Amino acid sequence: MSFQAIPRERGFFDLLERAADGVVAAARELRALVEDFQRADEYRGRIQELEHQGDELTHQVMALLDTTFVVPVDRHDIHQLASSLDDVLDAIEAVADLLVLYRIGEPIPQFRQQADVLSAAAKAVSRVVHGLRSMRTMERSWVDIIRLERDGDHVYRRAVAALYSGDYKAMDVLKWKDILKNMEQAIDRCQDIANTVESIALKYA
């Protein structure tokens, strides 16, 4: 059995798990906003608070990287995970903000579908991040995320096609393209997280 003079720092897992849980909470708030546009500003406020908390957690991860000699997994992977989790929150916050700023009164059908995909992807992200401590039960979840990202691409393409169908006013097309793109980015960053976790699992299997 190998001997470790310096114990590995486990605080990284705590911070990353809290960040992943924040992503789930923000996706849930956004999904609720989709069903209750009359209270959009309320939901936006809660999402903004979650995004601020995510920024703080990212800062703590980076500070811990700077002061920890032995880390539980590759430094680059920890940095990548923290950054990607923060990117998902940033994109969700941007969507909520745009929905309020653009005074959207009713979602288009494809946006509801995107919100469903994002919510499912966020839950899978949380599962894979929580699985890092033991390096177990992650494969099914990262496969789910990759599948959901493909579903998200499919929905996004159908949404853009619908916007150009002639059924929407030109200004509404511009607004929705902006919103849908940010949703697509949030889902894409979930796949980045899946790819990073898969890389970690392969290195430490």
N, C-alpha and C positions, 0 to 999 in steps of 0.2 A: 504494500500500500504506500503510495507516495505521501510525503510529508510537506505541508504548506506552512512556512514560517509566518506568512502574513495571511490572515483570513480574507477571503473574498468579500467585498462590500456588497451586502444584500439590499442596501437602501435603494439601489437603482430599480429593483423590481417593484418596490412599494410606490415609487414615483411614477413609473411607467404604467402600473396598474391603475393608479388614480387618474392619470391622463386618459387612459383608455375608457375608464368609466365616465369621464367627462364627455368624451365623444358620444357615448351611448345616450347620455342625458340630453346633449344638445340635439342629436338626431331625433330623439323622442319629442322634444319641445317643438322642433320644426314640423314634425309629423302632426302634432296637435294643432299647430298654427294653420296647417293646410285645411283642417276640418273646422276651424273657427276664425275666419279672417276678421271678424268684428273685434277680436281681441289681439290682433296682430302685434300691436305695440307692446303689449304685456309680454307676449312670448319672445319678442325681440329682446326686451330688457333682460329676461332670464338667460337667453342664449349669449348675450353680450357678457353677462357676469361669468358664465361658464367659460367663455373665450378668455376672459381676463385671468381666471384661475388656471386655465391651461397654459397661458403665457408664463405665469409664475412657476408652474411645475417644470416647464421646459427650462427656465432659468436655473432652477434648482438642480436639474439633471446635468446641465452644462457645468455648473459650479462644482458639482460632485466629481465630474470627470476630471476637472482641473486639479483636484486635491486628493484623488484616490490613486494609489500606486498600482494595486492589483484590482482589476475589475472582473465581474463574473463572466462576461462575454466580450467579444471584440469591441474596442472603443468606437470604431467607425460605425458598427451596427447599432450601438446604443445611441450615438448621435443621430443616426439616420431614423431610428424609431421615434425618438423624441421629436425630431423635426417634422416627420410625416404626421404624427398625431396632432401636432400643433397646426399643420397645414389643413387637416380635415376640419378642425374647429374654426380656423380662419375662413374657410370656404362656406361653412354652414352659417357663420355670423354674417358674411357678405350677402348670402341669399336672404336671410331674415331682414337685413337692413334694406335691401333693394325692394323687397315686397312692400315694406312700409313707405319708403321714399317714392316709389312709383305708384303708390296708392292702388295697389292691385286689389280688386274686390272679389274676384273669383278665379280659382286656379284652372288652367287648362288641364284636360285629362292626363296628358303625358307627365305633367309636373307631379300630380298625385302618384303616378307610377314611379317616378324618380324618387320621391320621398319614401315610398315603400322599400325600394331597392337600397337606398342609403341607410334606412333604419335597420334592415337585415344585415347589411355589410358592417355597420357599426357594432352590432351585437357579436358578429363573428370576429371582428377585430379584438373586442374585449376578451373573448375566449382564448384567442391565440396569445395575446399578451399575458394573460393570467397563467397560461400554460408554460411560460418561459422558465419558471422556477424549477419545474421538474422535467422539462423538455419532453413532456408526454401529452397525448390527446390534442395535438395541434394540427396534425395533417388534415383531418376532416374539415376543420374550420378554415384553413388557408385555401383549400380546394373550393370551399363554399364562397370565399371572397372573390376568387378568380372567376368563378361562374357568375356571381352577382355583378362583377365589373363588366362582363360581356353582356349581361342583361341590361345594364345601365347604358352601354353603348348603343344597343338596339333601340331602347326607348328614346335616347337622345336623337338618333337619326330620324326616327319616326316623328318626333316632336318638331324638328327643324322642317321636315317635309310638310307637316301640317301647317306650320306658320307661313310657308310659301304657297299654300294652296289657293290663296285669294280670299279666304274666309275671315282674315284678320286685317285690321287697319294697320297702316305702315308703322305708326308709332308704337302700337302694341307688339308688332313683330320685333322691333328693336328692343323693347323692354324685356320681352320674354326670352329672346336670344341671350341677353345678358344674364338673366336669372338661371336659365337652363345650363349655360356654360359653367357657372359657378357650382351648380349641383353636380355636373359631370366631373368637375375637378375634385370635389369632395369624394366622390366614389372612386376616382382614379387613385387618389392618395391612399385609400383603403387597400388597393392592390399593392401599392408600394410597400405598405406595412406587411402584407402577406409575403411578398418577395423577400423582405429583410428577415422575417421570422423563419422562413424556409431556409435561407442561407445560414442563419444561426444554427438551426437544427442539424443541418448537414455537417457543419463544422464540429459540433459538439456531440454528435450521435455516438 
